[in-house]
Amino acid sequence: MLATRIRQKDGIFYFASIPAKDILAKVRFISRYYGEGEQIAPQVISQSDEIAQFIARIEHNDVAFQRQLSRAKVRALKNFYEMAVSQPPIPGTVLLFTNERLTFQALASESSVGHLQEPSAKYFIIDGQHRLAALNFYLRERPGE
């Protein structure tokens, strides 16, 4: 996938554009989300997956960086998708994480833009879990959009 590489102190981050129809297949929901009579069941987390265990604990901690899971927030975002005909399908960005070391092949003309390898496992959602849950429910009702 085409991405922009950003270096910040000791970290490397990538910005990429992923079509809405593709992003849901690339992420892991590790908390339960509810829609109108539907739910997204959390994926099973292996006891040996320390990062997934950490993120799951943070999602259930009120003083952590994650917001409390909110049915009303998912419903409001789903309503946004229904009403925003000319808006982008995801209002804002989502922050995803993989513990895999991905390769980045810079374009010849630009060292910070290039092709980023896809991880073999699904991404963890660090920020944007409500937006992606709402998108999931929206696309279940409107699979052709």
N, C-alpha and C positions, 0 to 999 in steps of 0.2 A: 504494500500500500504506500502511496505517496505521503511523505511526512516532512515536517520541519523539525530539526534537532535544536534544542535549547540547552545550553550548559549553564548551570547555576550552582556556584560553589562546587561541591563534590558530586552533585547530582546531574543526571542527564534526563531530560524530559522530551517527549515528542508530541507534536500537535498533528493530528490527522483528521481528515474528514471521512466519516463512515456513513453511508446511506442509512436512513432510519430503518429500512426493511432488513438490513444486514446486521445492525448492531445488537439486536436482541439475541441472535444466535451466538454472539461472541462474549456474552457476559454471564456471570453466575449470580443468582439471587440467593443469598444465604440467610435471609429473613423472610418471613411470610408477609405477603401483601394481599389486600382485599380490594375487590372492585364491587360492582353491583351484582351480587349473587355469585361471583367468581373469586378465585384466589390464585395466587402464585405460591406454590409450595416451595419451601426452602430446599436447596440441594443438600444432600448429606455431606457433612464435613468429616473427613478422615481425622482421627486422633493424631496422626503423624503430620498433618498439614498445619504447621504452627502459624502461618500467616492467616489462613482462613479462620482458625480458632481465635486469633487476636482480633480480626475484623468483626467477627460475630460477637465477641465480648464487648467491643467498643460500641456496636450498634445498639446494645441493650444497656448502655451506661449513660445516664442523663448528663453527666459532666464531661462527656467525651465530645469530640468534634462532630460526631454524627448527630443529626436531629432524631428525635423520637419518631418512630414509624407512625405515620398519620394517614388514616383512611380518608379524612376530609381533604388532605393535601393531594392525595392521588386522585380523588374525585374532581377537585378543582382543576388540576392539570389535564385530566381527560376532557373536561369541559372546554378548556383552552384549545385543545386539538380539534374538537368538534366545531368550535366557533371561528377559529383563525384560518380562514381559507387561504389567505395570501401570506401567512406567516411561515417561517421554517418549521419543520415537523418537531424539532426539539428546541424549546425556548432556552437557549443558552448551551453551555458546554457540559460535558460530563467528564469526570476524572476517573480513569481506569488504571489498574495496576496489575502487573504480572511479575512474578519473582524470577521469570526466565530472563536470561541474557539474550537480547535480540540483536541481530546484526542490522547494520545500517549501511547502505550503499549510496554514498553521496553522488549526485549528478556531477558530471564533468565541469559544468560551468558554475556550480554553487556548492560550497562545502556543507552548508547547513540544510539543504533541501535534498531529499533523495528517497530511496525505497527502503521501507522498514519491514523487516520480517514479521510475519504474524506469529503469535505464540502458539504452541501446540495445545495448551489448555485455555480455558475461558478466562477472561479478565475478571478481577474483583472490581466491584463498583465502590469507589472511595467517596465520590460525590456525584449526585444525580440519580440516586436509587429511586426516588419518588417519580422523577420524570420518566425514567425507563419503565417503571411499573405501570404508570398511566399510559404510556405508549403501547405496552403489551396489551392492556385491556382495550384500548382504542382499536388496535389492529385486529383483535379477536372479533370485534363487532363489525369491522370494516376491512376484511382481508384484501380487498381489491385496491385500497388506497395506498 
